[in-house]
Amino acid sequence: MTDDTNWKEYFDNLAENEVIEHKKVGWGSNESMYSRFYTALKLLSLKGKECLLDIGCGTAAFEELVVVKYPALEIHAIDISGKELHVARRRNLLVNFKIGSIIDIPYPDSFFNCVTCFGVLQNFNGSLALAITEMVRVLKVKGDIFITTMDNDYVGFKSGERKPNPMNTYYVPEELNELLESKNITVVKMGAISSQKLEGLILPLHQWHTFYVWGQKNIQ
């Protein structure tokens, strides 16, 4: 990946030209897309939560699952691509869609009980510290943050069995954990997410190239 990658243009183009749902948002397969969503819904308890933000919502496949499972939840979703949001709005969901980015979230401080971020960091070439700071800023105390991205230390990369995609940015999970904790987040769980099952298969860290971090915001 190069520092001048224009991700907005990239996702605008996918939204306009790809026919298959998961390809519109750049996922490698339907299984890889939904495995992240099902893992989040399995781990997070959103019952009783008032307000959720999904960062990088794409065409709103995750939102479609959430509105069914948690009809009382107020859902907000942002994306850098207006064309992705155009597709998302055609689902006619009770979701507040807005243009926004991981480093410029158009909401006030401490607004959400839960913030989710699926795959955005792997398609990001800005400051990770700034992105985490912004996500934590809009999260309420005791609120949940759930992030999925790509593992730089995946055993398949180390063995040479699989090669990283040069388009993506990869992260060391333990370093992301450390950064979150420096931003007033207690990490509850981390693990790998395999896409070999549609429902998501949680594995020990580094056993698959995708991982999740689930944390909660501390009282200041």
Buried (B, 14 or more C-beta within 10 A) or exposed (E): BEEEBEBBEBBBEBBEEBEEBBBBBBBEEBBBBBBBBBBBBEBBEBEEBEBBBBBBBBBBBBBBBBBEEBEEBBBBBBBBBEBBBBBBEEBEBEBEBBBBBBBEBEBEEBBBBBBBBBBBBBBBEBEBEEBBBBBBBBBBEEBBBBBBBBBBBBBBBEEEEEEBEEEBBBBEBEEBBEBBEEBBBEBBEBBBBBBEEBEBBBBEBBBBBBBBBBBBBEEE
